[in-house]
């Protein structure tokens, strides 16, 4: 079993390692990130390279962006901004430029976030060719009149889009699926946290003995990456046949909230499992599919129809640091990462042990003779006995673990503990199907 108590610390440190890399939807930044993930996990990662121009459903794989340098300097050749200092300073997918302009014209090519004048915004132009820069509103306002040199050394080439895939086999070909993206530059929660959690879950799943399910982890550019993944090599048909439950991991490193975005109709095993675990953690935000925004959109699209939900701490787009330079390593924490790992590892344990259980004696079993009924009466013990009685009462072959947790109002971890005890004493039979 992996060292679960130090998972948050490992994840935070790994997020810091991939934070500086210059990522976009294509290019060397993505490939370097995938290599670091493979090295971190020791997993056998398959790299899928899909050439630019490839038709993928209604989309086309874009040219690969090669970025070498981007800066603005003043007449004294002092650099006002430099993408080497913060890679948010260049508009994503910028075409090349080498021009001297007056301040007023410079402003036409600079993006800021006036409502947050101290931050650098994250801005891209993937599917229309243009160039530009990003800086704080405060910096732009402080620039004196004069001439400025805009330089972007970049090109769009016929390259490829890169996707990483790790498959960990189990006894069954039925799969639990995890997807996260590796396309944003230096943003800690929005970008680095998902791959860090997925890497730790690879380590955790690999440590499980006698795994029931096969686990598939994919690391890809958001939107175009998931579309490309589904459209190539017969993967959609494979996933439709094998996937039991799927999860998109995004913005899982902060410690402000727990949240989920449900599947299109909110009734899949993934919906039930994640909601059950989050309820056991107290208040959380349960967003409708209508609030979607990440790759759960693609996995739930009509005709795709995969049982996928999204898991976040603070949901993408809901916190002021989102898509700005304020989403840095100070915004995430080892404690925030640890909480996300605890949630998803509990989801995995629930899925691994799930099924409909049936008590196999007539009437209420005598627990005392099996050492399952305390001879001391006190509040905490009595509460547990009540949960134990309810588990026995609803183990009638119609409720799976998530139903039991929902009906009884007890955390899944408590239900699992009691079911394990009853199984050890041969009081339960298990049906592999889920609840009705």
C-alpha positions in Angstrom: 0.0 0.0 0.0 1.3 3.5 -0.8 2.2 6.0 1.9 -1.2 7.7 1.9 -0.5 10.2 4.7 2.3 11.9 2.7 0.4 12.0 -0.6 -0.4 15.7 -0.3 3.2 16.7 0.2 4.4 14.6 -2.8 1.7 16.1 -5.0 2.5 19.6 -4.0 6.2 19.1 -4.7 5.5 17.5 -8.1 3.1 20.3 -9.0 6.0 22.7 -8.3 8.2 20.7 -10.6 5.9 21.0 -13.6 4.7 24.6 -12.8 7.5 26.5 -14.7 7.1 24.5 -18.0 5.9 26.5 -21.0 2.8 24.4 -22.0 0.2 24.9 -24.7 -2.2 22.5 -26.5 0.8 21.3 -28.5 4.5 21.4 -28.3 7.6 20.5 -26.3 6.1 21.8 -23.0 3.4 19.1 -23.2 6.0 16.4 -24.0 8.3 17.5 -21.2 5.3 17.4 -18.8 4.4 13.9 -19.9 7.9 12.7 -19.4 8.0 14.1 -15.9 4.7 12.3 -15.0 6.1 9.0 -16.4 9.3 9.5 -14.4 7.4 10.4 -11.2 5.1 7.4 -11.3 7.4 4.8 -12.8 4.4 3.9 -15.0 4.6 2.5 -18.5 3.2 5.6 -20.3 2.1 5.2 -23.9 2.6 8.5 -25.9 0.1 9.1 -28.7 1.2 11.6 -31.3 -1.5 12.8 -33.7 -0.3 14.8 -36.7 -1.4 18.4 -37.4 -4.2 18.4 -39.9 -5.8 15.1 -38.7 -9.6 15.3 -38.8 -11.0 14.4 -35.4 -14.8 14.3 -35.4 -15.9 17.9 -36.3 -12.4 19.3 -35.4 -8.9 19.3 -36.9 -5.7 18.9 -35.0 -4.0 22.3 -35.1 -0.5 23.2 -36.1 2.1 22.8 -33.4 3.2 26.0 -31.7 7.0 26.5 -31.3 7.8 29.4 -29.0 11.4 30.5 -28.4 11.2 34.0 -27.1 8.7 36.8 -26.4 9.3 40.2 -24.8 8.6 44.0 -25.0 11.5 46.4 -24.5 11.6 50.2 -24.3 13.8 52.6 -26.2 16.7 52.0 -23.8 16.4 48.3 -24.6 15.2 47.5 -21.1 12.7 44.6 -21.2 9.3 45.6 -19.8 8.0 42.1 -19.8 9.7 38.8 -20.8 8.0 35.4 -21.2 11.2 33.8 -19.7 10.2 35.4 -16.4 6.5 34.5 -16.6 5.2 32.5 -19.5 1.8 34.1 -19.2 3.2 37.2 -20.7 2.7 36.0 -24.3 -0.6 35.4 -25.9 -0.9 31.6 -26.4 -0.3 30.5 -30.0 1.0 34.0 -31.0 2.4 34.3 -34.4 5.8 36.0 -34.8 6.4 39.7 -34.6 9.4 42.1 -34.6 8.1 45.7 -34.6 8.7 49.1 -33.0 5.5 50.9 -32.1 4.3 53.9 -30.2 2.6 53.3 -26.8 -0.9 53.8 -28.1 -0.4 51.2 -30.8 1.2 48.9 -28.3 -1.9 48.9 -26.2 -3.8 47.3 -29.1 -1.7 44.1 -28.6 -1.7 44.0 -24.8 -4.3 42.1 -22.7 -4.9 42.9 -19.1 -7.5 42.2 -16.4 -8.8 45.7 -15.3 -10.9 44.2 -12.5 -7.7 42.7 -11.1 -5.1 45.3 -11.9 -2.2 43.5 -10.2 -2.4 40.1 -12.0 -1.3 38.9 -15.4 -4.2 37.3 -17.3 -4.0 34.0 -19.2 -5.2 34.6 -22.8 -4.9 32.4 -25.9 -5.9 32.5 -29.6 -5.7 28.9 -30.7 -7.8 28.9 -33.8 -7.2 32.4 -35.3 -3.8 33.6 -36.1 -2.8 36.8 -34.1 0.0 37.9 -31.8 -0.1 39.7 -28.5 1.1 40.0 -24.9 -0.3 39.9 -21.4 0.6 42.1 -18.4 -0.9 43.6 -15.3 -3.2 46.6 -15.7 -1.0 48.4 -13.2 2.1 47.9 -15.4 0.4 49.0 -18.5 -0.9 52.2 -16.9 2.6 53.0 -15.6 4.3 52.9 -19.1 5.4 56.3 -20.3 4.9 57.6 -23.8 7.5 56.4 -26.2 8.4 53.7 -28.6 8.4 50.0 -27.7 9.9 47.0 -29.4 7.5 44.0 -29.7 9.3 40.6 -30.3 7.8 37.2 -30.5 10.1 34.5 -31.9 7.6 31.7 -32.8 6.3 29.6 -35.6 3.4 27.3 -36.4 4.6 24.0 -37.9 3.1 20.8 -39.1 3.9 18.9 -35.9 1.6 16.8 -33.7 -0.6 16.8 -30.6 0.7 14.7 -27.7 -1.4 12.5 -25.4 -0.1 10.3 -22.5 -1.9 7.2 -21.5 -1.3 4.8 -18.6 -3.3 1.5 -18.3 -3.1 -0.5 -15.1 -4.7 -3.9 -15.6 -7.0 -5.6 -13.1 -8.9 -8.9 -12.9 -11.7 -7.4 -15.0 -11.5 -5.6 -18.4 -14.1 -3.2 -17.0 -12.4 0.2 -16.4 -12.3 3.1 -14.1 -11.2 6.1 -16.1 -9.3 9.3 -15.1 -8.7 12.3 -17.4 -6.7 15.5 -16.7 -5.1 18.1 -18.9 -1.6 19.3 -19.6 -2.0 22.3 -21.8 -2.0 25.4 -19.6 1.2 27.3 -18.7 2.2 28.3 -15.2 -1.1 28.0 -13.2 -0.9 25.8 -10.2 -4.5 24.9 -9.4 -6.0 25.1 -12.8 -3.2 23.1 -14.5 -0.6 21.4 -12.3 -2.9 20.0 -9.6 -4.8 17.6 -11.9 -1.7 15.8 -13.2 -0.2 15.8 -9.7 -3.4 14.0 -8.3 -3.5 11.6 -11.3 0.1 10.7 -10.8 -0.5 10.0 -7.1 -3.5 7.9 -7.9 -1.4 5.9 -10.4 0.9 5.2 -7.5 -2.0 4.3 -5.2 -3.8 2.0 -7.7 -0.5 0.2 -8.6 -0.1 -0.6 -4.9 -3.5 -2.2 -4.5 -3.4 -6.0 -4.3 -5.9 -8.1 -6.2 -7.4 -5.1 -8.2 -10.9 -5.8 -9.4 -10.9 -3.2 -12.2 -8.6 -2.0 -14.9 -7.6 1.7 -14.5 -7.0 4.0 -17.4 -5.3 7.5 -16.9 -5.0 10.0 -19.8 -3.1 13.2 -19.8 -4.1 15.5 -22.7 -4.7 19.0 -23.9 -8.1 20.2 -22.8 -11.0 20.0 -25.4 -9.0 19.3 -28.5 -7.0 16.6 -26.7 -10.1 14.7 -25.4 -11.8 15.0 -28.8 -8.7 13.7 -30.5 -8.3 10.9 -28.0 -11.9 9.7 -28.5 -11.7 10.0 -32.3 -8.5 7.9 -32.8 -7.7 4.2 -32.9 -11.2 2.9 -32.0 -10.9 4.3 -28.4 -14.5 5.5 -28.2 -15.9 2.1 -29.0 -13.5 0.5 -26.4 -14.4 3.0 -23.7 -18.2 2.6 -24.3 -17.8 -1.1 -23.9 -15.5 -1.1 -20.8 -15.9 2.1 -18.8 -17.7 1.7 -15.5 -17.0 5.2 -14.1 -14.9 8.1 -15.2 -13.6 11.3 -13.6 -12.1 14.5 -14.9 -9.6 16.0 -12.4 -9.2 19.7 -12.4 -8.4 22.5 -9.8 -7.8 20.0 -7.0 -5.0 21.7 -5.1 -6.6 24.5 -3.1 -8.3 24.1 0.2 -11.3 26.3 -0.2 -14.0 23.8 -1.1 -15.0 20.5 -2.6 -17.1 20.4 -5.7 -18.3 18.2 -8.5 -19.9 18.6 -11.9 -22.3 15.8 -12.7 -22.8 13.8 -15.9 -25.4 14.9 -18.4 -28.3 13.3 -16.5 -26.6 12.8 -13.1 -27.4 9.2 -12.7 -24.2 7.3 -13.5 -22.1 5.2 -11.1 -19.5 8.0 -11.2 -22.1 10.5 -10.0 -23.3 8.3 -7.2 -19.8 7.3 -6.0 -18.3 10.8 -6.0 -21.4 12.4 -4.5 -21.5 9.7 -1.7 -17.9 10.3 -0.7 -18.2 14.1 -0.8 -21.3 14.0 1.4 -19.3 12.2 4.0 -16.9 15.2 4.0 -19.5 17.7 4.9 -20.7 20.6 2.7 -19.7 20.5 -0.9 -20.9 22.1 -4.1 -22.9 19.9 -6.4 -22.9 21.5 -9.9 -25.3 20.5 -12.6 -23.9 19.4 -16.0 -25.2 22.8 -17.3 -22.4 24.3 -15.3 -19.8 22.2 -17.2 -16.6 23.7 -18.6 -13.9 21.2 -18.7 -13.5 17.8 -20.6 -16.7 16.4 -19.0 -18.3 18.3 -21.9 -16.6 16.0 -24.4 -17.1 12.7 -22.6 -20.8 13.4 -22.1 -21.5 14.8 -25.6 -24.5 13.2 -27.4 -23.3 10.0 -29.1 -20.2 9.8 -26.8 -22.3 9.3 -23.7 -19.6 8.1 -21.3 -20.3 8.0 -17.5 -17.9 10.8 -16.6 -18.1 13.5 -13.9 -15.7 16.2 -12.9 -14.0 16.5 -9.5 -12.6 19.8 -8.2 -11.8 21.6 -5.0 -12.9 25.1 -6.1 -14.5 24.6 -9.4 -12.7 26.1 -12.4 -13.9 29.6 -13.2 -15.3 30.3 -9.8 -12.3 31.8 -8.0 -10.6 35.1 -8.7 -7.2 33.5 -9.2 -8.4 31.4 -12.1 -6.6 32.0 -15.4 -4.3 34.6 -13.9 -0.8 34.8 -12.4 -2.4 34.7 -9.0 -3.0 30.9 -9.5 0.5 30.2 -8.3 2.1 27.7 -5.9 1.0 29.9 -2.9 -2.7 29.3 -3.9 -2.4 25.6 -3.5 -1.2 23.6 -0.5 -0.1 20.1 0.6 -3.3 20.0 2.8 -5.5 20.9 -0.2 -3.8 18.2 -2.3 -4.1 15.7 0.6 -7.9 16.2 0.8 -8.3 15.6 -2.9 -6.3 12.4 -2.7 -8.3 11.2 0.3 -11.6 11.8 -1.7 -10.5 10.0 -4.8 -8.8 7.1 -3.0 -12.0 6.6 -1.1 -14.0 6.6 -4.3 -11.6 4.0 -5.7 -12.0 1.8 -2.7 -15.7 2.1 -2.8 -15.8 1.1 -6.5 -13.4 -1.8 -5.9 -15.6 -3.3 -3.2 -19.0 -2.2 -4.6 -21.8 -4.6 -5.1 -25.2 -5.5 -3.6 -24.8 -7.3 -0.3 -27.3 -9.7 1.2 -27.4 -10.9 4.8 -27.3 -14.7 4.7 -29.1 -15.6 8.0 -32.8 -15.4 8.7 -33.7 -12.7 11.2 -31.2 -10.4 12.8 -27.9 -12.1 13.3 -26.6 -12.5 16.9 -23.6 -10.2 16.8 -22.5 -10.7 20.4 -21.3 -14.3 20.0 -19.2 -13.1 17.0 -17.6 -10.2 19.0 -19.4 -7.6 16.9 -21.6 -6.1 19.6 -20.0 -4.0 22.3 -20.6 -5.0 25.9 -20.1 -1.4 27.0 -22.8 1.2 26.3 -21.6 4.7 25.6 -22.6 7.4 23.0 -20.0 6.8 20.4 -20.3 3.1 20.5 -24.1 3.2 20.5 -24.0 5.4 17.4 -21.9 2.8 15.6 -24.2 0.0 16.7 -27.1 1.9 15.1 -25.2 2.2 11.8 -24.3 -1.4 12.0 -27.9 -2.4 12.5 -29.0 -0.3 9.6 -26.4 -1.8 7.3 -27.7 -5.3 8.2 -31.3 -4.2 7.7 -30.6 -2.8 4.2 -28.3 -5.6 3.1 -31.2 -7.2 1.3 -29.6 -7.6 -2.1 -31.1 -4.4 -3.5 -28.6 -1.8 -2.2 -25.0 -1.3 -3.2 -22.5 0.5 -1.0 -23.4 3.9 -2.2 -27.1 3.2 -1.7 -26.3 2.1 1.9 -24.4 5.2 2.6 -27.2 7.4 1.2 -30.1 5.6 2.9 -28.4 5.4 6.3 -26.8 8.8 6.2 -23.4 7.4 7.2 -20.0 8.1 5.5 -18.9 5.5 3.0 -15.8 4.8 5.1 -18.0 3.7 8.0 -20.2 1.5 5.7 -17.1 -0.1 4.2 -15.7 -0.8 7.7 -18.9 -2.5 8.8 -19.4 -4.5 5.6 -15.8 -5.7 5.8 -16.5 -7.0 9.4 -19.7 -8.7 8.3 -17.9 -10.4 5.4 -15.1 -11.6 7.7 -17.7 -13.3 9.8 -19.4 -14.8 6.7 -22.6 -13.0 7.4 -22.9 -11.4 3.9 -23.1 -12.7 0.3 -22.1 -10.3 -2.5 -23.8 -9.7 -5.8 -21.5 -7.8 -8.2 -24.3 -5.6 -9.7 -25.0 -2.1 -8.5 -28.1 -1.1 -6.7 -31.5 -0.6 -8.2 
